Amino acid sequence: MQDLSQQALDMQAEIEAAAERLDVDSLLQRKLELDKQIAKPDFWDEPKKAQEISKQHSKLEQRIKPWLDLQKDVNDLLDMLDLKDISLRPGLSSDLNEIVRRLATLKEDLKFSGPYDDHDAIISIYAGAGGTDAQDWAQMLMRMYVRWSEAHKYHVHTVDESPGDEV
């Protein structure tokens, strides 16, 4: 049980360091401010402003909630480990493995903590003057980007496409 406790403490420290880097506390404060604005009775008097605030609130919720849930789960795990009940070891071990897996997934968010990382992207692909091969390559590249985006649950909207004559 001592090894699981040490691993859980290490996870807790790592989660807290990641949450600090992501600045979850200030994001939570901002979310609470938006909650107050949304709760006002005249919130929907200006629909465009209300939609923008709702969109910001939703983005903050999506960014904060997984980290708060992970912190709660590791604290619950530590509480269970404090009981020192050997019969709980298999379940606690699988819970710890699940926390490790979720943390690895959430660490990807730390790569996207810059000021513009939550903005949309516009990608332009041009075949140029390479003839049929360049047109074919541009189509393959477009398919690769679209499939990658869909696999990672990003929304793709093609604004304009002009296929080549021979491809």
N, C-alpha and C positions, 0 to 999 in steps of 0.2 A: 504494500500500500504506500510505503514511503516513496518509491520510485514514481508512482502515479501522482502523488502530491507534489513532488518536485517538478515533474513535467507540467502539471497544471499551473503551478506558480510561475514557471518560465513562460507558459502561454499567456498568463495574465499580464506579466510584465511586457511581453511583446505586443499584446493587444493594446495596452495602455500607451505604449510608445507610438504605435501606428495611429491611434486615435488622436494623440497629441499632434503628430505630424499633419494629420488631416484637419486638425483644429475643430474637432467635433463640438467642443464647448461653445465656441463662437457661432458655429452653424446652428446649434440648438437654440442659442439666444435669438438668432435671426428668425428661426422658425417660430419661436414663441411670440415674437413681435408680429409676424405675419398672421399667426393664429388670432391675435387680438384684433387686427385689422379685418380679418374675415368674419369675426364674430359681431362686428358692428352692424346695426340694422340697415344702414344706408350703403352697405358695401356694394351692392349691385346697381346703384344709381348711375355709375359710370362703367358700363360693361367692358370696354377695352382695358381700362385700368384694372378692373376686377379680374379679368382673364389673365393679365400679366402677373398679378399677385398670386393667383391660384397656380399658375404655371411654376413660379418661383417656389411656392410652398411645396408643390409636388416634387420638384427636383431636390429640394432640401430633404424632404421626407425619404426619398429613395436613397439619398447619400448617407443619411444619419442612421436610419433604422437598422440596417444590418450590423453596424458597429455596436450600437447599443444592445441589440439582441445577443451578440457574441459576448460582450462584457457580462451581461446578465447570466448567460449560460455558463461561462467559466466560473463566475462567482457561486452559482448554484452547485457546480461540480465540486468546487473547493469545500463548500458546506457539507456535501455528502461525504467527501473524503475525510472530513474531520470526525465523522461518526466511527471511523475505523472498523467498519463491518466488512469482514472478508467475503461474505456471501454476495456483496454488491460489486465486487471487483470486476467481473466480466462486463457488466452493464456500464460501469464507470469507465472502463478501458475503451469500450466502443464509443461512449460519449466523448471522451478525450480525442479519439481518432477523428470523430466528426468535427470537433472544434478545430483541430489542426487542418483538416481539409477546407473548412469554411474560411479559416484565416488565410490560407494560401490563395484562395479565390479572391478574397477581399483585398489582399495585398496589391492586386492588379489596379485597384482604385487609386492607390498611392501614386501610381505613375501618371494619373490624370487629376492632379490637384492644383494645376496652374490656373491662372486667371481666365484663360480662354478655352480650357479643356472641356467645358460643358456646352460650347457653341457647336453649331452645325458645321459641316464641311461641304464644300463644293469642289468637285473634281472634274476636270476637263481632260479628255483623251482625244488627241488628234493623230491621224495616221500620217500626216505630212506628205512629203513627195516621194514616198517609198514604193508606190505602186501597189500591186495586189498583195504582196507580202506584208507591207505596212498596214494595209486595211485589215488583213487577217489577224495580224498581231494586235491591233487596236481592239478588234472584236473579242479576242481571247482575253485581253487584259480587262476589258469591261466586264465580261462574264466572271472572271476571277474576283474582281472587286465586289460585284453584286452578290455572288455566292458567299464570300467571306462575310460581308455585312449582314446578310440574312442569317448566317450561321451564328453570328454574335448578337442577334436580335436588334440590329439597327434597321431603321426604316430607310428604304432607298426609293428615291423619286427621280426618274429620268426626265430632265427638262427638255432636252432636244437631242435628236440622233439623226444623223444623215449617213446611211450605209453607203458603202462604195458600190460601183457599178458591177464589179465582178464577184464580190464576196457574198 
